[in-house]
Amino acid sequence: MQQLKDLQAEREYTARVQRLLFALIEQAQVMSGEHLESIQAIVAEAWKELRERPTALSQQELDQLATEVDRFAARKQFNEHMAERSRRMLMNPFFARVDFIEHGADEIEKIVIGLYSLKDENGDLLVHDWRAPVCSLYYDSEPGDVEYRSPSGVIAGKLTLKRQYRMEDGQLKYYVDTHMSIDDELLLDVLSGNTSHHMRQIVATIQSEQNAAIRQEEARVVSVVGGAGSGKTSVAMHRAAFLMYRQRDILDANKIQILSPSTAFSEYVSNVLPELGEENIRARTLRDIVEKVLDKKVEKPYRQLEVLLDDDNELRRQSIHYKCGMDFLKKLRRFADDFVTFGPDFKSVKMGDQVLIHRDELRRMYTGEFSLLTPAQKLMRMTATLDTRMSSWEEKLYKQYEQSFSGKYSGRELRFVSNMAVAQRLQPVRAQLRAQLDVKGQTLLKKVLKDAPQEISRAYEENCQAGLTWWEDAVAEAYLTLRLGFAAPDKTVYHLLVDEAQDYSETALSMLNTFYPNARVTLLGDPKQRTCPGMEECDPSKWGACFGVENAPVFPLTKCYRSSLPITQVCNAVLPGEDRLNPFGRDGEKPLIAQYSEKLLKETLDRFRAAGYKSIAVITRSQAQADSISAKLENVYRLDGGEADLNYEADDNVVGCYHLTKGLEFDAVIVVWPDAKLTDGERRRLYTACSRGLHSLALLGGGGLLKELELEYETV
């Protein structure tokens, strides 16, 4: 009986909140319309005056009118934004409540939690924003003695109630009083639904371990580590929203950036922050940054992986192994430190046998006159100084040649042959100066690789001559280019989110530290998904050191929520060693494991479509395999890693290689995998592919692969 009374009271509270939301929407729409009318009136009046008297308004008056229009436009935009927020809350005004009494207080405080805060006409909070400090009690605590951290310090007291609500179509259906974590029934209800082409906000079901990472504010570098489907990317996006809320005076969407593994992933996460009422943050890829720094096109990272799938490419594996570890980063740092102090290996500049500039003078210029500048600025100043000297040498030589040739030529011919003689004489001098002062990333990396194994340094030389840049070389070149000041860093970003951080070498992470000098950093990754052959084992505890921060906090996410229990069991069987996913426990249909045939692939795809799944992916080992399969299927979109992948949501079904689907999730997944030697790396690649599925999985492989996996499979 009491529960029915409580439910009725909660429904009355819901109705009160919704009435207020309706009023706010109506008010915002009226205000927005009034601001539009004001803008139209200002423009109409100004246009009327200008038509009647073209010189009626001075430039100052026109500027004032523009300012006035901008002011009304900003107010209109603000009211539209507030109306949209209220509309978002209408169908789900709040999702939780905690009752808290502070030690020494007389009254219990009722804290209702929703997507945004909402005040009544008296200024009293009816709904608290989920990011408010007191709301951490919902995510982290159970009834009893508790405390939370507020801007004024630690607040201690007693939590007397922890309640969760289930809304459907704007109606409160029921509530659950919970004593521990967020109720499994509600979480299962959320997870059992179909996915969409965009990631969704999860404020109602954030788990305690996720909440700790989201609300961490002190550390400059934070690492979040967990298996596939543990919520790493959700943590990243909600962390961005939390930080914008907490640091709104210094941090907005323009000052946060996320590095994503692909353009398809960037599109996938683009809806989370708008759902949370924040502007979307900028997304880019590491390759975008490297190409901007080097001002040239480089190998696409997934092309590097494609090449490495060929067992015969041992040289490339050696190159990656040599250049992607901490030892190589230390070599780059030592070289950069020496270059900052001493500069290039200066050589005397000669014209024939005559020494024009001694190497000691060049070194003095670098270490003395321009010692306070960056290496790039030093060389630029030296170039300007020596250009002045070149002009003086040109004049002296011209006079000498003019006098020497005056007996044979005159007028225009004399000037021409004298200039040609000067140019010919000074061309080797210019070449010597250019070789020492015109420094590029390639020049620098060649010097670093002098003591590398001969086949590695020779391959780099050959690539330079052919105009090719391997991905691992591009990252090293970019690091040196930035470290020595030959490219400008991005000082506008104050927080950087790095997704799929396990795919970044130590050099790549250090390069990011140099490119974003003002940024705090959140790194998210799964060591089990490091799939690039040749790279060392991934150790997230060392990520902070790449940003100059020792012992940076690492937040482990131990439970995996994406895949059903049967799919997770397949993933665990595929994984090497004892490293296993800890599933949340959502039941589901048994995965189909069978030998591949084109007929079975088409039948499985048709079956998944008939089941009503919104998103289906066919995931392959290589891009060549994806290209071949997509040509055999109808109504599928082929991911290729290009800008066009931003539009992949136009089709329900996609085909792509495993590394282009990293970070994405699908209702149903068909993994098509050829026979391949089951190394640990191969198992991680297969795990990455299988773990994309939420509800249904089909693993269609070669017969040898299936036998080696020791999984029960069907003969179809």
C-alpha positions in Angstrom: 0.0 0.0 0.0 2.8 2.4 0.9 4.5 1.7 -2.3 1.4 2.6 -4.3 1.2 5.9 -2.4 4.9 6.6 -3.1 4.4 5.8 -6.8 1.5 8.2 -7.0 3.5 10.9 -5.2 6.4 10.3 -7.7 4.0 10.6 -10.6 2.6 13.9 -9.3 6.2 15.2 -9.0 6.8 14.0 -12.6 3.7 15.9 -13.8 4.8 19.0 -11.9 8.2 18.9 -13.5 6.7 18.4 -17.0 4.3 21.3 -16.5 7.2 23.5 -15.8 9.1 22.2 -18.8 6.1 22.9 -21.0 6.0 26.5 -19.7 9.7 27.0 -20.3 9.4 25.7 -23.8 6.5 28.0 -24.5 8.3 31.0 -22.9 11.5 30.3 -24.9 9.6 30.0 -28.1 7.9 33.4 -27.5 11.2 35.0 -26.6 12.9 33.5 -29.6 10.1 34.9 -31.8 10.3 38.3 -30.3 14.1 38.4 -30.9 13.5 37.4 -34.5 11.0 40.2 -34.9 13.5 42.7 -33.4 16.2 41.6 -35.8 13.8 41.9 -38.8 12.7 45.3 -37.6 16.3 46.6 -37.3 17.2 45.3 -40.7 14.0 46.6 -42.4 14.5 50.1 -40.9 18.1 50.2 -41.9 17.3 49.0 -45.5 14.5 51.6 -45.8 16.9 54.4 -44.8 19.6 53.2 -47.2 17.2 52.9 -50.1 15.9 56.5 -49.5 19.3 58.0 -48.7 22.3 55.7 -49.6 24.6 57.9 -47.4 22.2 58.2 -44.5 24.1 55.8 -42.2 27.8 56.2 -41.4 30.1 53.3 -41.0 30.0 53.6 -37.2 26.1 53.5 -37.3 26.2 50.4 -39.5 28.6 48.8 -37.1 26.3 49.6 -34.2 23.4 48.1 -36.1 25.4 44.9 -36.8 26.2 44.7 -33.1 22.6 45.1 -32.2 21.5 42.4 -34.6 24.2 40.0 -33.2 23.0 40.7 -29.7 19.4 39.7 -30.6 20.6 36.7 -32.6 22.6 35.5 -29.6 19.6 35.8 -27.4 17.4 34.0 -30.0 20.0 31.2 -30.2 20.1 30.9 -26.4 16.4 30.6 -26.1 16.3 28.0 -28.8 19.0 26.1 -27.0 17.0 26.2 -23.7 13.8 25.1 -25.5 15.6 22.1 -27.0 17.0 21.2 -23.5 13.5 21.3 -22.1 12.1 19.2 -24.9 14.8 16.6 -24.3 13.8 16.4 -20.6 10.0 16.1 -21.3 10.0 12.4 -22.1 12.5 11.6 -19.4 12.5 14.4 -16.8 14.7 12.5 -14.4 16.1 9.1 -13.8 17.1 8.8 -10.2 16.8 10.2 -6.7 18.8 10.1 -3.5 17.8 11.4 -0.1 20.7 12.8 1.9 21.0 14.4 5.3 24.2 16.2 6.2 25.7 15.6 9.6 24.3 18.3 11.9 21.3 19.2 9.7 17.7 18.8 10.6 16.1 18.1 7.3 16.6 15.4 4.7 17.5 16.8 1.3 15.6 15.2 -1.7 18.0 15.2 -4.7 16.3 14.3 -8.0 18.7 13.7 -10.8 18.3 14.3 -14.5 20.1 15.2 -17.7 20.1 18.9 -16.8 19.2 21.0 -13.8 15.7 22.6 -13.5 14.5 25.3 -11.1 11.0 26.3 -10.2 9.7 29.9 -10.1 11.1 30.3 -6.6 14.6 29.2 -7.7 14.4 25.9 -5.9 16.1 22.9 -7.7 13.5 20.4 -8.8 16.0 18.4 -10.8 19.8 18.3 -10.3 22.2 18.0 -13.3 23.9 14.6 -13.2 27.3 16.3 -13.1 26.7 18.2 -9.9 29.0 17.1 -7.1 26.1 15.8 -4.9 24.9 13.5 -7.7 28.1 11.4 -7.3 26.2 9.8 -4.3 23.9 8.1 -6.8 26.8 6.6 -8.8 29.2 5.7 -6.0 27.3 5.1 -2.7 24.8 2.9 -1.0 22.4 3.9 1.8 24.3 4.6 5.0 27.1 6.9 6.1 28.5 8.6 3.0 30.5 11.6 1.9 31.1 13.5 -1.3 33.5 16.2 -2.5 32.1 19.6 -3.2 33.8 22.9 -4.2 33.7 23.9 -0.5 35.2 20.6 0.7 34.1 17.2 1.8 30.4 16.9 2.8 29.6 14.0 5.2 26.2 12.7 6.1 23.8 9.8 5.7 22.2 8.5 2.5 18.7 7.4 3.5 17.3 6.5 0.0 18.6 5.5 -3.4 15.9 5.3 -6.1 15.8 4.7 -9.8 13.0 5.5 -12.2 11.8 3.9 -15.4 10.1 6.3 -17.8 8.3 5.2 -21.0 6.9 7.9 -23.4 7.1 10.5 -20.7 5.2 8.4 -18.2 6.7 7.1 -14.9 6.1 3.3 -15.1 7.8 2.2 -11.9 10.7 2.9 -9.6 13.2 0.6 -7.9 14.8 1.3 -4.5 18.3 -0.1 -4.6 20.9 -0.8 -2.0 24.0 -1.3 -4.0 25.0 -0.5 -7.6 22.6 0.7 -10.3 19.9 -1.9 -10.5 20.7 -4.8 -12.9 17.1 -5.0 -14.2 17.3 -1.4 -15.5 20.7 -1.9 -16.9 19.7 -5.1 -18.7 16.7 -3.3 -20.1 18.9 -0.6 -21.6 21.5 -3.1 -22.9 18.9 -5.4 -24.5 17.8 -2.7 -27.0 19.1 -2.4 -30.5 22.0 -0.1 -31.2 21.8 2.9 -33.5 24.3 4.4 -35.9 25.3 6.8 -33.1 26.5 6.2 -29.6 24.0 7.2 -26.9 24.3 9.0 -23.6 24.3 6.6 -20.6 23.9 9.0 -17.6 21.2 6.8 -16.0 23.4 3.7 -16.0 26.9 5.0 -15.4 28.7 2.5 -13.1 30.8 3.4 -10.1 34.1 2.5 -11.7 33.1 4.6 -14.8 32.0 7.5 -12.6 35.4 7.6 -10.9 37.1 8.1 -14.2 34.5 10.6 -15.5 34.9 12.9 -12.4 38.7 12.8 -12.0 39.8 16.5 -12.1 43.2 16.7 -10.5 45.5 14.6 -12.7 46.9 16.0 -16.0 47.0 12.6 -17.6 44.3 9.9 -16.9 44.2 6.4 -18.5 41.0 4.4 -18.7 41.6 0.7 -19.5 39.1 -2.0 -20.2 38.0 -4.8 -22.5 35.8 -4.4 -25.5 32.4 -3.0 -24.5 33.4 -1.9 -21.0 32.3 1.7 -21.8 35.6 3.4 -22.4 34.4 5.7 -25.2 31.2 6.5 -23.2 33.4 7.4 -20.3 35.4 9.7 -22.6 32.3 11.5 -24.0 30.7 11.9 -20.6 34.0 13.0 -19.1 34.1 15.8 -21.7 30.5 16.8 -20.7 31.5 16.7 -17.0 34.6 18.8 -17.5 32.7 21.4 -19.6 30.1 21.6 -16.8 32.7 21.9 -14.0 35.2 24.2 -15.8 32.8 26.2 -17.9 34.7 29.4 -17.3 37.8 28.1 -19.1 36.6 25.0 -21.1 34.2 24.8 -23.9 33.7 22.5 -26.9 36.2 24.4 -29.0 38.9 23.6 -26.5 38.4 19.8 -26.3 39.4 17.4 -29.0 39.0 13.7 -29.5 41.4 11.6 -31.5 39.4 8.8 -33.1 40.6 5.7 -34.9 38.6 6.4 -38.1 36.2 8.8 -39.7 33.3 6.3 -39.2 34.1 6.3 -35.5 34.0 10.1 -35.4 30.5 10.0 -36.9 29.5 7.3 -34.5 30.2 9.3 -31.4 29.0 12.7 -32.8 25.6 12.5 -31.1 26.6 11.9 -27.4 27.4 15.5 -26.4 24.4 17.1 -28.1 22.3 14.6 -26.2 23.9 15.8 -23.0 23.2 19.4 -24.0 26.7 20.3 -24.9 28.2 21.4 -28.3 30.0 18.7 -30.1 33.8 18.6 -29.7 36.2 18.5 -32.6 37.3 15.0 -33.8 40.3 14.3 -35.9 42.7 11.4 -36.5 46.4 11.1 -35.7 47.1 10.9 -39.5 45.4 14.3 -39.9 47.8 15.8 -37.4 50.9 14.1 -38.8 50.1 15.2 -42.4 49.5 18.8 -41.1 52.8 18.8 -39.2 54.9 17.3 -42.1 52.9 19.1 -44.9 52.8 15.9 -47.0 50.8 12.8 -47.5 51.9 9.7 -45.6 50.9 6.1 -45.4 47.5 5.4 -43.9 47.8 3.5 -40.6 45.4 0.8 -41.7 47.5 0.3 -44.9 50.4 -0.4 -42.6 48.4 -3.2 -40.9 47.3 -4.5 -44.3 50.9 -4.9 -45.4 51.8 -6.6 -42.1 49.2 -9.3 -42.6 51.5 -10.7 -45.3 53.8 -13.2 -43.5 56.6 -12.5 -46.0 57.0 -8.8 -44.9 59.6 -9.4 -42.2 61.5 -6.2 -43.0 58.4 -4.2 -42.2 57.9 -6.0 -38.9 61.5 -5.3 -38.0 61.0 -1.6 -38.8 58.0 -1.3 -36.6 59.5 -3.2 -33.8 62.6 -1.0 -33.9 60.7 2.3 -34.1 57.6 1.8 -31.9 59.1 1.1 -28.5 60.5 3.2 -25.7 64.1 2.6 -26.6 63.6 4.3 -30.0 61.7 7.2 -28.3 64.8 7.7 -26.0 67.0 7.9 -29.1 64.7 10.5 -30.6 64.8 12.5 -27.4 68.6 12.3 -27.1 69.0 13.4 -30.7 66.5 16.3 -30.2 68.2 17.4 -27.0 71.6 17.4 -28.7 70.1 19.3 -31.7 68.7 22.0 -29.4 72.1 22.5 -27.8 74.5 22.1 -30.7 72.4 22.2 -33.9 73.3 20.4 -37.1 76.8 18.9 -37.7 78.1 22.2 -39.1 80.7 22.1 -41.9 82.7 25.0 -43.3 81.2 26.6 -46.4 83.6 26.8 -49.2 83.8 28.4 -52.7 86.4 26.2 -54.4 89.3 26.0 -52.0 88.4 29.3 -50.3 86.6 29.0 -46.9 83.8 31.6 -46.8 82.3 30.7 -43.4 84.2 28.5 -41.0 82.2 25.8 -39.2 83.1 27.4 -35.8 81.5 30.6 -36.9 78.3 28.8 -37.8 78.3 27.0 -34.4 78.9 30.3 -32.6 75.9 31.8 -34.4 73.7 28.9 -33.4 74.9 28.6 -29.7 75.7 32.2 -29.1 73.9 35.0 -31.0 70.6 33.1 -31.3 70.8 30.8 -28.3 67.4 31.8 -26.7 65.4 30.8 -29.8 64.1 27.4 -30.9 66.3 25.4 -33.3 63.9 26.3 -36.2 64.1 30.0 -35.3 67.9 29.8 -34.9 68.3 28.4 -38.4 65.9 30.9 -39.9 67.9 33.8 -38.4 71.1 32.3 -39.5 69.7 31.9 -43.0 68.7 35.6 -43.1 72.1 36.7 -41.8 73.9 34.6 -44.4 71.6 35.7 -47.2 72.8 39.3 -46.5 76.4 38.0 -46.8 75.6 36.2 -50.0 74.3 39.5 -51.5 77.6 41.1 -50.6 79.6 38.2 -52.2 77.4 38.5 -55.3 78.2 42.2 -55.7 81.9 41.6 -55.3 82.0 38.7 -57.8 79.8 40.6 -60.2 82.3 43.5 -60.3 85.1 41.1 -60.8 83.4 39.2 -63.7 82.2 42.5 -65.2 85.8 43.8 -65.3 87.1 40.4 -66.6 84.5 40.2 -69.4 84.4 43.9 -70.4 86.9 43.3 -73.2 84.7 40.7 -74.9 81.1 41.9 -74.1 79.2 45.1 -73.4 75.8 46.4 -72.4 73.1 43.8 -71.9 75.4 40.9 -73.0 78.0 41.9 -70.4 75.4 42.0 -67.6 74.0 38.6 -68.7 77.3 36.7 -68.8 78.5 38.3 -65.5 75.3 37.3 -63.8 75.6 33.7 -65.1 79.1 33.4 -64.0 78.2 34.7 -60.5 75.3 32.2 -60.3 77.5 29.3 -61.4 80.2 30.2 -58.9 77.8 30.6 -55.9 75.5 27.7 -56.7 77.6 25.2 -54.8 77.8 27.7 -51.9 74.0 28.0 -51.7 73.7 24.2 -51.8 76.1 23.8 -48.9 74.1 26.4 -46.8 70.8 24.8 -47.8 72.0 21.4 -46.8 72.8 22.6 -43.3 70.1 25.2 -42.7 67.1 23.9 -44.6 66.2 21.1 -42.1 63.2 18.8 -42.5 61.8 15.8 -40.6 63.4 13.5 -43.2 66.8 15.0 -42.8 66.6 14.7 -39.0 65.3 11.1 -39.0 68.1 10.0 -41.4 70.6 11.1 -38.8 68.8 9.2 -36.0 68.7 6.0 -38.1 72.5 6.1 -38.9 73.1 3.5 -36.1 70.0 1.5 -36.9 70.3 -2.0 -38.4 71.5 -1.6 -42.0 68.4 -3.0 -43.7 66.2 -0.5 -41.7 68.2 2.6 -42.5 68.6 1.5 -46.1 64.8 1.0 -46.5 64.2 4.5 -45.1 66.7 6.0 -47.6 65.0 4.2 -50.5 61.6 5.3 -49.4 62.8 8.9 -49.2 64.1 8.7 -52.7 60.8 7.2 -53.9 58.7 9.8 -52.1 57.1 7.3 -49.7 56.7 7.6 -46.0 55.9 4.6 -43.9 53.5 5.3 -41.1 56.0 4.5 -38.3 58.5 6.9 -40.0 55.9 9.6 -40.4 55.2 9.6 -36.6 59.0 9.8 -35.8 59.5 12.6 -38.4 56.5 14.5 -36.9 57.9 14.2 -33.4 61.2 15.7 -34.4 59.6 18.4 -36.5 57.5 19.5 -33.6 60.1 19.1 -30.9 62.6 21.3 -32.7 60.1 24.0 -33.7 59.8 23.4 -37.4 56.0 23.1 -37.1 53.5 25.0 -34.9 51.8 23.2 -32.0 48.0 23.6 -31.3 47.8 25.7 -28.2 44.0 26.1 -28.4 43.2 22.6 -27.1 42.9 22.3 -23.3 41.7 18.7 -23.1 42.6 15.8 -25.4 40.7 12.5 -25.5 42.7 9.7 -27.2 40.6 6.7 -28.0 42.1 3.3 -29.0 45.3 4.4 -27.3 46.7 0.9 -27.4 47.3 1.4 -31.1 49.6 4.4 -30.4 53.4 3.9 -30.1 55.3 5.7 -27.4 56.6 8.0 -30.1 53.1 8.9 -31.2 52.0 9.7 -27.7 55.1 11.9 -27.1 54.4 13.6 -30.4 50.9 14.4 -29.2 52.3 15.8 -25.9 54.4 18.2 -28.1 51.6 19.1 -30.5 49.1 19.9 -27.6 51.3 21.6 -25.0 48.4 23.1 -23.0 46.2 20.0 -22.9 45.3 17.7 -20.1 44.9 14.2 -21.5 42.5 11.2 -21.2 43.7 8.0 -22.8 41.4 5.1 -23.4 42.4 1.7 -24.6 42.3 -2.1 -24.4 45.7 -3.8 -24.5 44.0 -6.9 -25.8 43.2 -4.9 -29.0 46.8 -4.0 -29.8 47.0 -5.9 -33.1 49.9 -4.4 -35.0 52.6 -7.0 -35.7 56.0 -5.9 -34.4 54.7 -3.6 -31.6 55.7 -4.4 -28.1 53.1 -5.5 -25.5 50.9 -2.6 -24.4 51.5 -1.3 -20.9 49.0 1.5 -20.0 50.9 2.3 -16.8 53.6 3.8 -19.0 51.3 6.0 -21.1 51.7 8.9 -18.6 55.5 8.9 -19.0 55.1 9.8 -22.7 53.4 13.0 -21.5 56.0 13.7 -18.9 53.9 12.4 -16.0 55.1 9.5 -14.0 52.6 7.3 -12.1 49.6 8.8 -13.9 46.3 7.3 -12.5 45.0 4.3 -14.4 41.2 3.5 -14.1 40.4 -0.1 -14.9 36.9 -0.9 -16.2 36.5 -4.5 -15.3 33.0 -5.4 -16.6 32.0 -5.6 -20.3 28.4 -4.6 -21.1 28.3 -4.6 -24.9 28.0 -8.2 -25.9 25.6 -10.9 -24.8 27.1 -13.7 -22.6 27.3 -16.2 -25.4 29.2 -13.8 -27.6 31.6 -12.9 -24.7 32.2 -16.6 -24.2 33.4 -16.9 -27.8 35.6 -13.8 -27.3 37.2 -15.4 -24.2 37.8 -18.6 -26.1 39.6 -16.6 -28.8 41.8 -14.5 -26.6 45.3 -15.6 -25.9 46.6 -16.6 -22.4 44.6 -16.1 -19.3 43.3 -12.6 -20.1 39.5 -12.8 -20.1 36.5 -10.5 -20.3 34.3 -10.2 -17.3 30.8 -10.2 -18.8 27.8 -8.4 -17.3 25.7 -11.5 -17.9 23.1 -10.6 -20.5 21.8 -13.7 -22.1 21.4 -14.1 -25.9 21.3 -16.5 -28.8 24.1 -19.0 -29.4 26.6 -17.7 -32.0 26.8 -19.5 -35.3 30.3 -21.0 -35.8 30.7 -22.6 -39.2 33.0 -23.0 -42.2 32.7 -20.2 -44.6 30.8 -20.3 -47.8 29.4 -17.5 -49.9 25.9 -19.2 -49.7 26.1 -19.3 -45.9 27.2 -15.7 -45.6 24.2 -14.5 -47.7 21.8 -16.7 -45.7 23.1 -15.5 -42.4 22.9 -11.8 -43.5 19.3 -12.4 -44.7 18.5 -14.0 -41.3 19.9 -11.1 -39.3 17.9 -8.7 -41.5 14.7 -10.6 -41.1 15.3 -10.6 -37.3 14.9 -6.8 -37.4 18.4 -5.8 -36.4 19.1 -2.1 -37.2 22.8 -2.5 -37.7 24.7 -5.4 -39.1 28.4 -5.7 -39.9 30.4 -8.1 -42.0 33.9 -7.9 -40.5 36.9 -9.3 -42.3 40.6 -9.8 -41.6 41.8 -7.6 -44.5 40.6 -4.7 -46.6 41.1 -6.7 -49.8 38.8 -9.4 -48.3 36.2 -6.7 -47.5 36.4 -5.3 -51.0 35.8 -8.8 -52.5 32.9 -9.7 -50.2 31.2 -6.3 -50.5 31.1 -6.9 -54.3 29.1 -10.1 -53.7 26.5 -8.6 -51.4 23.6 -6.3 -52.0 22.7 -3.2 -50.0 25.8 -2.9 -48.0 28.3 -0.1 -47.4 32.0 -0.8 -47.7 34.1 1.1 -45.1 37.4 2.2 -46.6 38.9 4.5 -44.0 38.2 7.7 -46.1 36.1 10.8 -45.6 33.2 9.0 -47.2 32.9 6.8 -44.1 31.2 9.8 -42.4 28.1 8.8 -44.4 28.1 5.1 -43.6 24.9 5.4 -41.6 23.0 5.8 -44.9 22.9 2.0 -45.1 21.9 -0.4 -42.4 24.7 -2.9 -43.2 28.4 -2.4 -43.5 31.4 -4.4 -44.7 34.8 -3.6 -43.4 38.1 -5.0 -42.1 38.5 -5.4 -38.4 40.7 -2.3 -37.8 38.2 0.0 -39.5 35.4 -1.2 -37.1 37.4 -0.6 -33.9 35.3 1.3 -31.4 32.1 0.6 -33.2 29.3 -1.7 -32.2 26.5 -3.5 -34.1 23.4 -5.5 -33.3 24.7 -8.4 -35.3 28.1 -9.3 -36.6 29.3 -11.8 -39.2 33.0 -12.4 -38.9 34.6 -13.8 -42.1 38.1 -15.1 -41.3 40.4 -17.1 -43.5 42.8 -19.8 -42.3 45.7 -18.1 -40.6 48.4 -19.1 -38.1 46.9 -18.5 -34.7 49.6 -16.4 -33.1 48.7 -14.2 -30.1 48.4 -11.3 -32.5 46.0 -13.2 -34.7 43.9 -14.1 -31.7 43.7 -10.4 -30.7 42.6 -9.4 -34.2 39.9 -12.1 -34.2 38.8 -11.0 -30.7 38.6 -7.4 -31.9 36.3 -8.5 -34.7 34.0 -10.8 -32.7 33.6 -8.2 -29.8 31.8 -5.7 -32.1 28.5 -7.6 -31.7 25.7 -6.9 -29.2 23.2 -9.6 -29.7 24.1 -12.0 -32.5 27.4 -13.3 -33.9 28.3 -15.6 -36.7 32.0 -16.7 -37.1 32.5 -18.0 -40.6 36.1 -19.2 -40.9 38.4 -21.6 -42.7 38.3 -25.2 -41.5 41.8 -25.1 -40.2 41.1 -22.0 -38.2 38.0 -23.4 -36.5 39.8 -26.6 -35.6 42.7 -24.7 -34.1 40.4 -22.5 -32.1 38.8 -25.7 -30.5 35.3 -24.2 -30.7 32.3 -26.3 -31.4 31.2 -25.5 -34.9 28.4 -26.5 -37.2 28.8 -28.3 -40.5 26.5 -26.5 -42.9 
